[in-house]
Amino acid sequence: MRKFTTSAAMLALIAGIGTGAMAQTAPAAGDLPAPLAGLNLNNLRVETKRDGIREVDGRTADGVDIEAKIDMAGNLVEVEADGGVLPQALLDAMVPADLRGQQVMTLFGSITEIKQRPEHVEVTGRQPTGSEIEARFDRQNTLVGVEVDDAAIPADLVATLLPQAVRDNEVIGQFDRIEQIMTRDGRVMVEGEDANGENMRAEFDADGRVLRFGREEGRGPKGDRPGEERRGDRGPGKHGDRGPRAAEHGPGDHGPRGEGPRGEGPRGPAPIPADFDAVAVNRALTQAGYKDFGFLRTEGPRLMLEATNPQGEAVTLELDPRGEVIRETAR
């Protein structure tokens, strides 16, 4: 009988390793961080993953399902309420007081999820109207992002998040409603709708220059496009080693080239402006994360350039005569 018991235990251990986790059927609440232990969760279940993260599931006395993650050091790094709101004890433990007192938090009618990340804290919930809202703070407790669902970010928060140089850019004036602002690494990403209800997104550097801009014309509302996702915290990809290749008016083969042999371009379209600075365009686009530059062509006063964007997508860039991106469309 003793041998059989030992074998059964070993089989249970092997099964847990095979699934990447070991479940505790009767975990002790005292093994949990104080904010969780104090909730006296029913139906408590704890799984330890291979990376050492413990995942906790349980139900409060008033029927709210709580999911949490605890890191190897015993820190509570993520909590979520399913079917209710987070208990105040969890809010107090995971959101510093000076964050809870910031203006953006007055937009929340309830808080349902908190995530502690190495670089920021995410707070997710609902406005009193029921619309979802997320606020993001950096480790200096500065608001760096807000996203609302089917609603506009209040104008005073827009002013707080957008540098003056970005607010002064004419592209911002094309937004009728701004629904998302995220700042990261000196870049500012803005999403929303224009006056016609078309989805818009733009990305700026700290000096207000447009890095990416486009509308989703004729493609339906967000969420209805196969494979489409919101791009708030996707950073630029690795820079390519080659920039736009030059036409005859540009230096060597290192700037944009025309469609004809050696940049001569086909007969008919207007020539590339003689003062077009291919080197500067090369540098600016490469710094913005674009690569694999292809053919440069003219369409009226605009210049069209094929490239790969920071997310690895094949796109056509519409540039103004100074080489700034006016629009980005998929190829």
N, C-alpha and C positions, 0 to 999 in steps of 0.2 A: 504493500500500500504506500509506503514511504517513497519507493522508487517511482510509482505512478504519479504521485503528487508533484514530485520534482520535475518529471517530464512534462506534465501539463503546464507548470509554470514557465518552463523553458519555451514551450510552444507558444504560449501567450506573449512572451517577450519577443520571440522571433516575428510573430504576426504584427506586433506593434512597430518593430523596426521596418518591416516590409512596407508598411503604409506611411512611413515617415513620421509617426507619432506614437506616443504611449499614453493611453487613457487611464486616468485614475477614477475608479468607479465610486469611491467615497472620499473625495479630497477634503481636507480640513480647512475650514474658513480661516484659521489662524495662519495658514501658509500664504495667504493672499495679502496684497498691500492693504493698508488700513482702510482706505475709502471703499474698497470692494468688500472687505471682510465685514465692515460696519453695516452693509446692506442686508446681511443675513439671507442671501439668495437661496431660493428653493431650487430643486432639481439641478444642483450644482454639478458641473462637469468641467474637467480640466484636461487639456491635451498638451503635451510637450512635443514640439516639433524638433526636427533634426538640428535646426539652427539654434536651438535653445529657447526660442520664443514659446511662452505658454499662452494658449488660447483658452479663454474662460467663457462659459455659457451658464446663465442662470436666470431666475425669474424673481422679481421683487414681490413683496406681499400684495401690492396692488395690481399685479398681473403684467408688468412691463418686462419684456425679455431683454436682458443685458448681455452684450457680447464685448469682450475686452481682450487686450493683448498685453502681456507683461514681458519685458526684455530679460536677459540673463542676469542683469544686476538687480532685478526685482522692481524696476520702475514701470509704472502704468503708462503705456505709450499710445494706447488707442482704446476708446470706449464708444459704444453705439447702443442706442435704445431702439428696439424694434416694437412698434405698436404703441409708442408713448414718448415721453420726454425723459431726458437724463435727470437723475436725482441731483439735488443741489450739492450734495456732498462730493459727487464726482466733478461737477463744475468747479467748485472751490479748489479741489485738489489739482486739477489739470489746467485751469486757465488762471494766470496770475491776476491779482486784483486790479492792477493798472490797465490790463487788457479789458477786463469786464466793465470798467468804467469809461471806455472809449465810446465816442459818438456812434460808430457803426453798430455797436451792440444794441443800441436802442431800436434798430430795425428788426431785431429778432423777437418774434412772439414766443418761440420755443427753440430749444437747442436739442438736437438729436444725435450728434456725433462730434467727437473731438479726436484729432490726431496730432501727436507730437512727433515731428520730423526733425532730423538733424539741423536743418536750416530754417524751419518755420513751424508755426502752429496753425492748424486748420480747424475752424469752427463752422459746423454746418447745422442748419435748422430751417425753420419756416418763419415767414413774416406773418403778422396777424391776418393777412388776406389768404394765407395758405400757400403762397408762392415760396419755393425753395430759395435759400440764400446761403452763401458761403463767404466767410471772411478769412483772410490769411495774414498772419503777422510774422515778421522776422524775429530773430533772437534778441534784437534790441527793443522788442515790443512795439515796433513801428508797423502800421498798417501798410501792406504791400499789395493787397489784392482784394477785390470784391467781385462776386458773381451773383446775379439774381436771375430767376427764371420768369420769363414773360413779364418783366417789369423793368423800369428804368432806375439806374443808380441815381440817388439824389444829387442835385447839382453841386451842393457843397462838398460832398464826398468826391465827386469828379474833380473838383478843383484841388482837393487835398492830394489825390493820387497822381494827377497829371502835372508834370512840370509846365511852367508858363510857356516855354518854347514849344511844347507839344500842343498846348491849348491854342497857341497862335497859328498853328499850321492850318491851312484852308481845308485839309482833309477832315479834320475834326468837325468843321462846320457842316460837313455832308452827313453826319450822324444825326438822325432825328431822335434816336433813343440809344443810349449806351447801357448795355446789359452786363458787360464784363470788362474789368481792367486788371491786368496783372503786370507787375514790374519785377524785373530780374536782370542781374548783371548789366545794369545800365540801359536796358531796353524796356520799352513799354508796349504792351499788347492791348488793343482795344477791340471789342466786338459789340455789335448791336445791329440796328436797322436804320435804313434811310427813310425819307418821307413816304416812299412808295411801299414800305414794308419789306424791302429786299434786305437780306442778310449782308452785313458788311464786316470786314475785319481789316485792321491796319496795325503795323508795327513801326515804332519810332525809336531812334536813338535818343540819348539824353539831351541832345541839342535840337531836337524837334524834326530831324530829317526822317523822311519816310523810308523805311527799309522794305516793307511789304504792304501792299494794299490791293484789295479786290472786293468785288461784289459777287454774290451767288445768284446771278441772274438766271431765271428760268429753271432753277434746279430744285424748287420746293423749299419748305421751311427746314430749319435745322432738325436733324434727327431722322428726316425722311430720305436722306441720300445714302445709298448703299456705301458702306465703308467710310463714311464721313465721321469725323470726330472733332470735338472742340480741341483747340491747340494751345490753351492758356499757358502751361508751364513746360512746352516742348522747346528745348533750347536748340541753337543752331548746330548743324552737323559738322563734321570735320571739313576744313577748308581744302579745296582742291589745289593742286600745284600749278594749275594753268588757269589763267584768267581769260577774258574775251580776247580773241585774236584780232589783230589790227588790220584795217583796210589800208590802202595805199597812203591815205592821209595820216595813218597812225604809225607809231614807231614799230618797225619790224613786223613780226607775226604775233605780237603779244597783246594786241587789242582786238576790238570787234572787227570782223571782216565782212565784206559785202557778199552778195549771193553769187556774183560772177567770179571768174578766176582772179585770184590775188586781189580780191576786194573791188574789182572794177564795177561789179553789180550788173544786173541785167538791164537791157535797154528799157526805157519807159519810166520806172520809178525815179523819184527825185534822188539826187546824190546825197550821201552822208554829209552833214554840215562840215565845212572845212575846219571850224573851230571846235569840233567834237573832241574832247580830251579822253582818248581811249585808255591811257594809263591811269587817269584818275577814276574812270568808271570801273576799270579792272580792279583797282585797289578797294574801292568802296563796296562793290558787289561781293568780292572775295571776303572782306571783313564781315559782311553781313551773312556769310555762310553759303553763298551760291558758288557753283562750280560747273564744269563741263559745258562751258559756253560754246554756242554754235553760231548760226548765221544771224547777222545783223541786217535788217532791211528797213526801209522807210515806208510809212503809211500816212500820207499827209504830213502834218507837223510832228508826228510821233515816230519813234524808232522802236522796232520790235526785235527782241533778242531771245533766242532759245537758250535754256539753261536748266540746271538741276537745282531745286531749292534746298534749304537747310534740312527739310524732312526727307530728301531723297526722291522727290517727285519731279517728273519731267514737266517743265512749265515754259510758257512764253511770257517774257517781261515786256511791258510797254513802258518806254522811257521818254522823258521829255528831252528837249535839245541839250539840257545840261547833264543828262545821264541819270536823273533821279527816277526811281520806280514810281509809275503812276498806277499800274495795275499788274496783277499776276494772275494768269489763267492756266488751267491744266491743259497739257497736250495729249 
